[in-house]
């Protein structure tokens, strides 16, 4: 059995949003239906799915 190699990034490497990418979108009149077919949101979700949070939880 081979182990999967993961190439995670931490949230401080990715950054954060200062405003929604949908604010200036030409399709925003169709929101939220347009989100299902949005390439930009798909790319954002893909990037964020590989991110590990660097915050520590005290209750763990």
C-alpha positions in Angstrom: 0.0 0.0 0.0 1.4 3.4 -1.0 0.8 6.5 1.1 -0.6 9.6 -0.5 1.6 12.6 -0.5 -0.3 15.8 0.4 1.0 19.2 -0.4 -1.0 21.4 2.0 -0.6 25.1 2.5 -1.4 27.0 5.7 -4.0 29.7 5.8 -1.4 32.4 6.4 0.2 31.4 3.1 -3.0 31.8 1.2 -4.3 35.1 2.7 -7.8 36.2 3.1 -10.6 37.9 1.2 -11.2 41.6 1.8 -14.4 41.5 -0.3 -16.5 38.9 -2.1 -15.4 38.0 -5.6 -19.1 38.2 -6.6 -19.4 41.9 -5.8 -18.2 43.0 -9.3 -19.2 39.9 -11.2 -21.3 40.5 -14.4 -23.5 37.5 -13.4 -24.3 38.7 -9.8 -27.9 39.4 -10.8 -28.3 35.6 -11.0 -26.8 35.0 -7.6 -27.0 32.4 -5.9 -27.9 30.2 -8.9 -24.8 31.3 -10.8 -22.5 30.0 -8.0 -23.1 26.4 -9.2 -21.4 27.1 -12.5 -18.8 29.7 -11.5 -15.2 28.9 -12.6 -13.8 31.6 -10.2 -15.6 30.1 -7.2 -14.5 26.6 -8.2 -10.9 27.7 -8.3 -11.3 29.4 -4.9 -12.9 26.3 -3.4 -10.2 24.1 -4.8 -7.4 26.2 -3.4 -9.1 26.4 0.0 -9.7 22.7 0.2 -5.9 22.2 0.5 -5.4 24.7 3.3 -4.7 23.8 6.9 -5.7 26.3 9.6 -2.8 27.7 11.7 -5.0 28.8 14.6 -4.9 26.7 17.7 -8.0 25.8 19.6 -7.6 25.8 23.4 -10.4 23.2 23.9 -8.5 20.4 22.2 
